[in-house]
Amino acid sequence: MILHSTICKSFGMVLFFCASLIGCGGGGGSDTTTDTDAPTSNPTTKAGAKSKPNILLIIADDMGLDATPGYSEGTQKPKMPVLQSLSTSGITFDNLWVNPLCAPTRATILTGKYGINSGVTGVQSGNNGISTSETSLQSYLTNNSTYNSAIIGKWHLSNNSNGGSDNPAQMGVEHYEGLLSGAHEDYSNWALTKNGITSTVQQYSTSYFTDKAIDWVSEQQDPWFLWLAYTAPHTPFHLPPTDLHSSDDLPNTKDDINANPLDYYLAALEALDTEMGRLLKTIDMDNTIVIFIGDNGTPKRVIQSPFTKNQAKGSVYEGGIHVPMIISGAGVTKSGAREAALINSTDLFTTITDIAGTGLVKHHDSQSFKDMLTGTQQDTREFIYTEISDSTNAWAIRDSQYKLITLDEGFQEFYDLNSDPYEKNDLTSGTLSSIQTQAKNKLEGLASTVRQGK
């Protein structure tokens, strides 16, 4: 395992990054105007003035708050010194909402749109394929900056109707190498697709993705944006190679994995952290910003208190949609801070384009929160929103205090998250106060506007 002090030292001192900023409106996702202004300035190359930082987005698959160091939820945590070092030198975000499943969250980042507006609302056939008519984050950067971009790792947005194995390229991804489907059958024997060509890889996927990320970064001369999507700790639960984690005493039998899946789930997260540290050691951290997120909540087999199994991945309860986000590196001046602002996964689209200096700070359902990284911007959203249309249909919306859930056939639940953050007391089971009624009606109106695509 890599020691915390070693990782902190390897990061060095974070340089202050400051660029001309365009203000972001204070409304919620109901204002979905698109800013198509040209870049405010021409980004310089990495060999030049380094005014544009490299951008590294790391996605952990099925990692909820209860499995993340630095968050109060959960009693058993993986040893993740690299992630904790990023938190110490950067900002931990406390109110990021994503979608309840893998593919929809990825689509929100890729397009800056809620699933109801991109058509990606689940993982079943017909719900998970991204339309090639969408403007992707990568294609926007290609057309409006000098950034090179790549996606390495899990894709999960292609099907037979949108180009199949060629879908990443059709979406403007300059270099794609990873797993097209939603999960491995075997982490050490899996189908790799590289720029449309599929072959078999017999190497632990977390290590393979790290190797390829290191290779790609080493080839870049201009500023770069790398979307690194690990499949860990998604099922199948397994024991990673022994040099990547601290759980050497696990028997690694099928019976033990079935009986104690959490132990293996946490070991996969430790392996991810080790490999993430290996990548970061090869990167110019003085000129790179790192964004780390989970793509949805923890699976029900391994979710921990205070969440219940029906509040896990696949649900619009907090355990399914409220995930970690830690940002550190170039331009992040609030070391060791926590940020409580409401943020949607859609907002990563414009935050990344804003960091890249394109001038785009608002686009469809995305609002840049870049200024929060320097403490010069406060809350930008009135509300955040998510949905799922898969084996179940549901949507949820919240403001700074209240949360409204609408389930199949219009059944509703309403919570005061300030006093009841883990949704134990559904207020609709009693009589709402006038203030609560007003708040519920307001959320219903905002959700109606969102769901009409306005």
Sequence and secondary structure as in RCSB ss.txt:
>XXXX:A:sequence
MILHSTICKSFGMVLFFCASLIGCGGGGGSDTTTDTDAPTSNPTTKAGAKSKPNILLIIADDMGLDATPGYSEGT
QKPKMPVLQSLSTSGITFDNLWVNPLCAPTRATILTGKYGINSGVTGVQSGNNGISTSETSLQSYLTNNSTYNSA
IIGKWHLSNNSNGGSDNPAQMGVEHYEGLLSGAHEDYSNWALTKNGITSTVQQYSTSYFTDKAIDWVSEQQDPWF
LWLAYTAPHTPFHLPPTDLHSSDDLPNTKDDINANPLDYYLAALEALDTEMGRLLKTIDMDNTIVIFIGDNGTPK
RVIQSPFTKNQAKGSVYEGGIHVPMIISGAGVTKSGAREAALINSTDLFTTITDIAGTGLVKHHDSQSFKDMLTG
TQQDTREFIYTEISDSTNAWAIRDSQYKLITLDEGFQEFYDLNSDPYEKNDLTSGTLSSIQTQAKNKLEGLASTV
RQGK
>XXXX:A:secstr
   HHHHHHHH              S  TT         SS    TTTT  S EEEEEEETT  GGGSTTSSS S
     HHHHHHHHHSEEEEEEE  SSHHHHHHHHHHSS HHHHS   SSTTTS   TTS  HHHHHHHHSS EEE
EEE      TTTTGGGHHHHTT S EEE  SS  S TTSEEEEETTEEEEE S HHHHHHHHHHHHHHT  S EE
EEEE  TTSSS     GGG S TT    HHHHHH HHHHHHHHHHHHHHHHHHHHTTS GGGEEEEEEESS   T
TT  TTS GGGSTTSSSHHHHEEEEEEEETT   TTEEE   EETTHHHHHHHHHTT    EETTEE  GGGGGT
      S EEEEEESSSEEEEEE SSEEEEE GGG EEEEETTT TT    GGGS   HHHHHHHHHHHHHHHHH
HTT 
